[in-house]
Amino acid sequence: MLLASSGLGTSRVLLMSAEKLKKHRPRGIKYRYETVENMYQLDEDYEFCPICNHVNNPRSGEICQHFVGEYGEGEIDDYYGEFTAFKREWESLLAWCEENVDELGEPKLERLVSKTCMKLRLPRKVAKLLTDDPRDPQSDATCAFQELFDLKHGKDMTIYCNLYSKTPGQIEKLTKSLGRMSQLLQGGKPDAH
């Protein structure tokens, strides 16, 4: 059998041939494996996290902290609601921008959104994505999510691939800031999170 260290101080016994296992490892990453036997067998839904090398099988609930969700057919399907929360806040901001672009005009809208981003110490990219053209399908939450976060793709599984974030806490932090931004732009006082 093959013992694989997941880097978190735990070991897992994997059932798969050593040659097949090598074929599915992300390239350029070192693994700590000890071969005990040559025959192993893993479920076909498994994959190694491209960040920490943990063996993930999202469909059975075995995932590492970097796992975000599945991406396929232009949609992100998340398991823990991180993308769903981001999407709710992003769509609220986009709707506000769409409603106000005609009244304020593009230059004033850009300045207002940029100032609010600076006040909340958000990346400049947020203001750019919100104000370039809020009606453009490329401004949707899925595109913005992939643009704002450094997401790594897992192995291609025909119609979808898994997404991983190197800094998982960043997603929740930015999502909360987007909620505060939405409150500020709509004239309310932001929650003190």
One Martini backbone bead per residue (centre of mass of N, CA, C, O) as a GRO file, in nm:
protein
  193
    1MET     BB    1   0.102   0.032   0.009
    2LEU     BB    2   0.018   0.384   0.017
    3LEU     BB    3   0.159   0.654   0.182
    4ALA     BB    4   0.011   0.976   0.240
    5SER     BB    5   0.104   1.295   0.291
    6SER     BB    6  -0.093   1.594   0.348
    7GLY     BB    7   0.061   1.814   0.547
    8LEU     BB    8  -0.135   1.777   0.828
    9GLY     BB    9  -0.029   1.504   0.984
   10THR     BB   10  -0.154   1.301   0.786
   11SER     BB   11  -0.251   0.975   0.680
   12ARG     BB   12  -0.303   0.787   0.377
   13VAL     BB   13  -0.459   0.523   0.215
   14LEU     BB   14  -0.392   0.425  -0.111
   15LEU     BB   15  -0.568   0.281  -0.402
   16MET     BB   16  -0.296   0.254  -0.625
   17SER     BB   17  -0.093   0.275  -0.864
   18ALA     BB   18   0.201   0.432  -0.888
   19GLU     BB   19   0.180   0.511  -1.189
   20LYS     BB   20  -0.105   0.638  -1.179
   21LEU     BB   21  -0.042   0.846  -0.962
   22LYS     BB   22   0.176   1.005  -1.117
   23LYS     BB   23  -0.013   1.096  -1.354
   24HIS     BB   24  -0.214   1.278  -1.143
   25ARG     BB   25  -0.006   1.467  -1.069
   26PRO     BB   26   0.106   1.752  -1.027
   27ARG     BB   27   0.335   1.944  -1.156
   28GLY     BB   28   0.619   2.045  -0.963
   29ILE     BB   29   0.553   1.860  -0.711
   30LYS     BB   30   0.619   1.754  -0.397
   31TYR     BB   31   0.617   1.429  -0.244
   32ARG     BB   32   0.522   1.218   0.044
   33TYR     BB   33   0.610   0.891  -0.032
   34GLU     BB   34   0.538   0.550   0.061
   35THR     BB   35   0.613   0.235  -0.041
   36VAL     BB   36   0.444  -0.081   0.023
   37GLU     BB   37   0.280  -0.110  -0.241
   38ASN     BB   38   0.168  -0.125  -0.589
   39MET     BB   39  -0.144  -0.131  -0.507
   40TYR     BB   40  -0.404   0.098  -0.608
   41GLN     BB   41  -0.731   0.268  -0.528
   42LEU     BB   42  -0.920   0.527  -0.672
   43ASP     BB   43  -1.143   0.734  -0.714
   44GLU     BB   44  -1.223   0.924  -1.000
   45ASP     BB   45  -1.288   1.199  -0.816
   46TYR     BB   46  -1.013   1.244  -0.754
   47GLU     BB   47  -0.761   1.478  -0.621
   48PHE     BB   48  -0.508   1.700  -0.615
   49CYS     BB   49  -0.403   1.960  -0.462
   50PRO     BB   50  -0.228   2.232  -0.607
   51ILE     BB   51  -0.119   2.329  -0.310
   52CYS     BB   52  -0.111   2.067  -0.075
   53ASN     BB   53  -0.177   1.756  -0.192
   54HIS     BB   54  -0.440   1.675  -0.119
   55VAL     BB   55  -0.680   1.434  -0.114
   56ASN     BB   56  -0.965   1.477  -0.317
   57ASN     BB   57  -1.339   1.421  -0.259
   58PRO     BB   58  -1.612   1.606  -0.285
   59ARG     BB   59  -1.852   1.394  -0.306
   60SER     BB   60  -1.748   1.272  -0.008
   61GLY     BB   61  -1.616   1.530   0.166
   62GLU     BB   62  -1.304   1.521   0.082
   63ILE     BB   63  -1.133   1.814   0.186
   64CYS     BB   64  -0.968   2.099   0.168
   65GLN     BB   65  -0.924   2.440   0.238
   66HIS     BB   66  -0.892   2.519  -0.085
   67PHE     BB   67  -1.164   2.442  -0.157
   68VAL     BB   68  -1.445   2.577  -0.350
   69GLY     BB   69  -1.529   2.421  -0.633
   70GLU     BB   70  -1.717   2.393  -0.925
   71TYR     BB   71  -1.640   2.417  -1.282
   72GLY     BB   72  -1.914   2.456  -1.521
   73GLU     BB   73  -2.078   2.593  -1.772
   74GLY     BB   74  -2.023   2.892  -1.633
   75GLU     BB   75  -2.028   2.763  -1.338
   76ILE     BB   76  -2.047   2.774  -0.978
   77ASP     BB   77  -2.018   2.502  -0.743
   78ASP     BB   78  -2.074   2.516  -0.411
   79TYR     BB   79  -2.044   2.370  -0.077
   80TYR     BB   80  -2.012   2.639   0.146
   81GLY     BB   81  -2.109   2.936   0.018
   82GLU     BB   82  -1.893   3.138  -0.090
   83PHE     BB   83  -2.004   3.202  -0.373
   84THR     BB   84  -2.294   3.270  -0.295
   85ALA     BB   85  -2.220   3.517  -0.124
   86PHE     BB   86  -2.069   3.670  -0.340
   87LYS     BB   87  -2.298   3.682  -0.550
   88ARG     BB   88  -2.497   3.847  -0.383
   89GLU     BB   89  -2.315   4.101  -0.350
   90TRP     BB   90  -2.243   4.151  -0.647
   91GLU     BB   91  -2.537   4.178  -0.759
   92SER     BB   92  -2.608   4.421  -0.584
   93LEU     BB   93  -2.392   4.612  -0.703
   94LEU     BB   94  -2.469   4.588  -1.000
   95ALA     BB   95  -2.757   4.693  -0.970
   96TRP     BB   96  -2.677   4.969  -0.865
   97CYS     BB   97  -2.511   5.053  -1.111
   98GLU     BB   98  -2.737   5.024  -1.322
   99GLU     BB   99  -2.936   5.230  -1.185
  100ASN     BB  100  -2.700   5.480  -1.174
  101VAL     BB  101  -2.561   5.542  -1.452
  102ASP     BB  102  -2.769   5.743  -1.578
  103GLU     BB  103  -2.786   5.952  -1.345
  104LEU     BB  104  -2.463   5.997  -1.298
  105GLY     BB  105  -2.277   5.869  -1.478
  106GLU     BB  106  -1.983   5.725  -1.543
  107PRO     BB  107  -1.770   5.908  -1.399
  108LYS     BB  108  -1.919   5.930  -1.124
  109LEU     BB  109  -1.946   5.632  -1.067
  110GLU     BB  110  -1.644   5.567  -1.068
  111ARG     BB  111  -1.566   5.756  -0.835
  112LEU     BB  112  -1.754   5.643  -0.617
  113VAL     BB  113  -1.654   5.348  -0.626
  114SER     BB  114  -1.353   5.408  -0.584
  115LYS     BB  115  -1.378   5.551  -0.308
  116THR     BB  116  -1.509   5.312  -0.163
  117CYS     BB  117  -1.279   5.115  -0.209
  118MET     BB  118  -1.064   5.280  -0.063
  119LYS     BB  119  -1.205   5.296   0.213
  120LEU     BB  120  -1.210   4.958   0.220
  121ARG     BB  121  -0.954   4.836   0.084
  122LEU     BB  122  -0.994   4.764  -0.211
  123PRO     BB  123  -0.945   4.657  -0.499
  124ARG     BB  124  -0.941   4.817  -0.803
  125LYS     BB  125  -1.078   4.588  -0.964
  126VAL     BB  126  -1.361   4.621  -0.851
  127ALA     BB  127  -1.432   4.892  -0.982
  128LYS     BB  128  -1.380   4.808  -1.272
  129LEU     BB  129  -1.588   4.570  -1.284
  130LEU     BB  130  -1.841   4.750  -1.203
  131THR     BB  131  -1.794   5.007  -1.429
  132ASP     BB  132  -1.743   4.935  -1.719
  133ASP     BB  133  -2.015   4.723  -1.757
  134PRO     BB  134  -2.286   4.619  -1.581
  135ARG     BB  135  -2.436   4.474  -1.844
  136ASP     BB  136  -2.216   4.283  -1.881
  137PRO     BB  137  -2.164   3.944  -1.869
  138GLN     BB  138  -1.855   3.983  -1.766
  139SER     BB  139  -1.976   4.102  -1.474
  140ASP     BB  140  -2.032   3.864  -1.341
  141ALA     BB  141  -1.973   3.665  -1.070
  142THR     BB  142  -1.800   3.447  -1.204
  143CYS     BB  143  -1.593   3.633  -1.339
  144ALA     BB  144  -1.512   3.799  -1.089
  145PHE     BB  145  -1.413   3.566  -0.913
  146GLN     BB  146  -1.183   3.479  -1.111
  147GLU     BB  147  -1.045   3.766  -1.116
  148LEU     BB  148  -1.000   3.819  -0.791
  149PHE     BB  149  -0.899   3.522  -0.771
  150ASP     BB  150  -0.645   3.282  -0.716
  151LEU     BB  151  -0.723   3.027  -0.914
  152LYS     BB  152  -0.714   2.680  -0.917
  153HIS     BB  153  -0.700   2.401  -1.121
  154GLY     BB  154  -0.793   2.107  -1.164
  155LYS     BB  155  -0.871   1.845  -1.305
  156ASP     BB  156  -1.012   1.736  -1.587
  157MET     BB  157  -1.379   1.632  -1.587
  158THR     BB  158  -1.493   1.721  -1.877
  159ILE     BB  159  -1.739   1.936  -1.750
  160TYR     BB  160  -1.533   1.979  -1.508
  161CYS     BB  161  -1.371   2.164  -1.238
  162ASN     BB  162  -1.174   2.231  -0.980
  163LEU     BB  163  -1.145   2.474  -0.720
  164TYR     BB  164  -0.869   2.676  -0.589
  165SER     BB  165  -0.742   2.847  -0.294
  166LYS     BB  166  -0.467   2.986  -0.145
  167THR     BB  167  -0.673   3.210   0.005
  168PRO     BB  168  -0.958   3.140   0.163
  169GLY     BB  169  -1.012   3.398   0.351
  170GLN     BB  170  -1.040   3.614   0.122
  171ILE     BB  171  -1.329   3.561   0.031
  172GLU     BB  172  -1.478   3.639   0.291
  173LYS     BB  173  -1.359   3.922   0.325
  174LEU     BB  174  -1.456   4.043   0.053
  175THR     BB  175  -1.756   3.985   0.090
  176LYS     BB  176  -1.794   4.170   0.336
  177SER     BB  177  -1.696   4.429   0.191
  178LEU     BB  178  -1.921   4.429  -0.023
  179GLY     BB  179  -2.149   4.470   0.180
  180ARG     BB  180  -2.047   4.744   0.286
  181MET     BB  181  -2.049   4.884   0.012
  182SER     BB  182  -2.348   4.860  -0.043
  183GLN     BB  183  -2.437   5.027   0.202
  184LEU     BB  184  -2.289   5.289   0.130
  185LEU     BB  185  -2.419   5.335  -0.156
  186GLN     BB  186  -2.723   5.315  -0.022
  187GLY     BB  187  -2.687   5.496   0.265
  188GLY     BB  188  -2.580   5.314   0.473
  189LYS     BB  189  -2.456   5.151   0.746
  190PRO     BB  190  -2.204   4.966   0.820
  191ASP     BB  191  -2.103   4.692   0.943
  192ALA     BB  192  -1.902   4.581   1.222
  193HIS     BB  193  -1.665   4.331   1.116
   0.00000   0.00000   0.00000
